[in-house]
Amino acid sequence: MAIAHSRSLRAALVLLSVAGRAAALAAEGSPIIDALSAPSASVLTGSESALSVTARDPAGRPLAYAWTASAGTIVGAGANATWTAPASAGWAQITVTATNDAGQAASAAASIYSTIALYEGGLSAPLSAPRRIAVADSGELYAVNGRDPSLFLLTANGGLKGAVSLPGVPLSIATSSRGLYASLRDGRLLLLDPARGRVLGSIASGAAAGAVGMAWDEANGLLWIAERHANRVRALRADGSVAVTLAQAGTTVLKEPVDVALDPAAGLVWVALETNESGKLVHAFRPDGTYVSSIIGFGGGPGQVTRAAGLAVDRAGRVYVADAFQGVVQVVSRAGLALGTVGTFGRGPGQLFQPADVELLASGDLLVANQDAGTLQRYGSGAPLPTCAGDSDCDGLPDDWELAHGLSPFWAGDALADPDGDGLDNLHELAYGTDPRNADSDGDGFADGEEVLAGTDPLSREVPLLAARAPASSPPGLVQLSSSLVTRLPACTYRWRQVQGPAARLLDGASGAPRFIARTPGVYAFEGVASCAGVASSPAGVSVEILNVPPRPDPTRLVVTRAGEPFVLDGSLTSDANGDAFWLRWDQTIGAPLVAPSGGPELVATADVPGYYAFALTATDTRGAAATEEGGVYAVGKAMAPSALVSSPLMASVGELVTLDATRSESRNGKPRYAWTQESGPPVALSDAAAGAPTFVPPEPGLYAFTVHVRDNKITAPPARVEVYVGPAEGLPMAFAEVSAPAVDAGAPVRLDGARSRAAAGGRLTHAWRQVSGPEAGLTDADRPVATVVPFAPGHYVFELVVREGASVGVPVQVELDADAPGVARPRAVATAPATALEGDTVSLDGSASTGNGPLVYRWTQVAGPWMPLLDPGSPRPAFEPAAPGTYGFELQVEDGGVRSAPARVSVIVFGKKASR
């Protein structure tokens, strides 16, 4: 008992001692925090900040520290800590607590604001209303304002090098490895020299209005364009062909897209709509057009946009959207998480008023086109703008060179200036080593720029320089050469000669624009020399390959014959523009087999069974080039054979009901049956393809072609074709064609002129010429308003012009031309016939008044009306017995020694037995 009591007493004494000591310590006071060191200004999201605390204990006791942060992450090591700001902008409270070994503590707190980007000021370039900006890999900057034709070229540090006038008002720009793209308000898409803004070429984008936003996809070689007025985004290849079209993101229609941006790290294409009160404004796609996701709702809250204007994506995948209405740039993650904003609404420093575009600089800084404030504002990490060693203004001209030539090393505007007016700006003067203060550095009488353009040395005296140009290849016919001569010497003459190839006919050999006529395939080379004041230029050479083209098969047009009687198809007038030998082959393509495939110009056969038969005539030249044309035979029995009679061509507008009418077709052996087939044009559904007059509604402009087969109880008639030309509300383009000389000697060039053709809606016209009939001629420049034809042989020629305006196709027009052998008159066809006749009469046609230089071959062809066989069709006076009322049309051509005349046409109106004449 005594021992246990003693232990309890000692324990009590120890407890009293500890309690007493604690009471004594408490009496000495808690820790005191004298200072908490933390950033007083905004810091960048994701950046690290050093923190420290100064604290003491009144009794000198050791202190322990605990650090906490309401956002971001913090790591403490005693009185020091490192805080990493969060990815999203906003305020964070940092708290440190100092605790002594008595458990007494003191705390201090500081608030730090993290921002997406710090305002770093505006660039020095004075711009009135920048709307779109672009950044090249070199760091150089470009801007347009969308109000005038100016393109502004800026240095990497924001100085203005100059403004270039474009051939139209630019809406957007994009840099690429190929050059600088500029979209004009009128729909044109230009490729520019990024150093000087010079037009290098254009792309046929097929747009009626310009793209308001563009982005270059280097990995796929595509230019993405946002077409606000067309409610679509397209990716174009270098030739203007369309690789991808975006019109919908999931269930959201891409209504009024305003910009497009590339996200190479994620392999995404981002599209921003101007607004979308019922859904998302920004949408992501794969480069192949696959829809991925949509982000950013409508509004003025965090991560929301009211009216989008510009779009950009940085390397970390952050998406920047300029909100022109709210006056901020919203920043979100790829998933749409709000990360913060850049700028605030207003006109003061760091504020935005109608921000129109955003771009990322090479440093990662954000450049904002502050449109209504007329500035380019920079936000970023606080790093200075780039500098250029030895070039204070970064304009590409070294400081010492500028000083040596009286220029300012602190003004970028002199880089594109031309103080001596020689056609070379100062950057070119530096490159060529010429004197920017002397227009003629070598004193030879030629301006430096003129010599550079001509390819001569501006630092040494030169003789006249002649350069020649020609197409690389051409079909047979007339080929135009051209040349340019650089000289100021007077009295210049030209002399051209052929130096290689088959013999050609050289025209205008004493001019600067010679021409030659060639027919045989091969490479033709020519050489020209210009002499000025007795000083001759070096020879200028040029070569052109004359192509081998297929022969032109010329089968007989539709032959109407009696079943059981022999018929002849004649392809003897097949010809070859190159003058090559060729062989012919006939193959039956439609109908019960009549003959095996056969060669030679004529096919003779007999069709015992009434019906329509078709035969393909293939002509192959000695070089293997071949072409095929089809001819037909209609064998009729004793009864009236069916005939497909239609109205063609037809004209209509988009959305208008169109009726195809074959109800006038003839069929006396049972009720006619119809079968319509669409041959070309945008696909449409006919109301009833088995009806005599089906209808359809064309959804877009274009040429719609249909074929109708009419059948009675026994026979199917030859098909008839209906062409429907559909245009917009403004109407169809109109082709107008004329020939410079309606009659010439064979071998003389003739101009086919379609320059007076007119567009209906003010668009760009394209032209397409083709030969319709006659011996194969040499047709060149067939895709231009003015083409040239060389009729190599005597005969009658017909050419056709088709013009297009966008998707609209105009009705073709034709011109005719006659070519004579020198000193020999062409045969002339003369045809007469009675004006009217009665059903069942025998009607005679008369071509006996036709003339020629020898025995004539007569070729009669029915071209209109119910099909009827001619009696003795190879004679001057054939006849026919019409079995049905209608207007029967016939053509007569006569041949004399292989030369065919122009057609003579007659028509006979046939009335029924009970009708009066």
Secondary structure, DSSP 8 states (H G I E B T S, - for coil): -HHHHHHHHHHHHHHHHHHHHHHHHHHT---EEEEEE--SS-EETT-EEEEEEEEE-TT---EEEEEEESSSEEEEETTEEEEE--SS-EEEEEEEEEEETTS-EEEEEEEEEEES-EEEEE-S---S---EEEE-TTS-EEEE-SSSSEEEEE-TTS-EEEEEE-SS-EEEEEE-SS-EEEEETTS-EEEE-TTT--EEEEE----SS--SEEEEETTTTEEEEEEGGGTEEEEE-TTS-EEEEE-EETTEE--SEEEEEEETTTTEEEEEES--TTSEEEEEE-TTS-EEEEEEEESSSTTEESSEEEEEE-TT--EEEEETTTTEEEEE-TT--EEEEESEESSSTTEESSEEEEEE-TTS-EEEEETTTTEEEEEESS------TT-TT-SSS-HHHHHHTT--TT-GGGSS--TT-SS--HHHHHHHT--TT-S-TT-SSS-HHHHHHHT--TTS----EEEEE--SEE-SEEEE-EEEEE---SSEEEEEEEEESS--EEESTTSSS-EEEE-SSEEEEEEEEEEETTEE---EEEEEEE-----B------EEEETTSEEEEE-TT-B-TT---EEEEEEEEESS--S--EESSEEEEE--S-EEEEEEEEEEETTS-EEEEEEEEEEE-SS---B------EEEETT--EE---TT-B-SSS--EEEEEEEESS----S-TTSSS-EE--SSSEEEEEEEEEE-SS-B---EEEEEEEE-TT---B---EES-SEEETT--EEEE-TT-B-SSS--EEEEEEEEESS--EEE-TTSSEEEEE--SSEEEEEEEEEEETTEE---EEEEEEEE-TT----B---B--SEEETT--EE-B-TT-B-SS--EEEEEEEESS----BSTTSSS-EE---S-EEEEEEEEEEETTEE---EEEEEEEE-TTS--
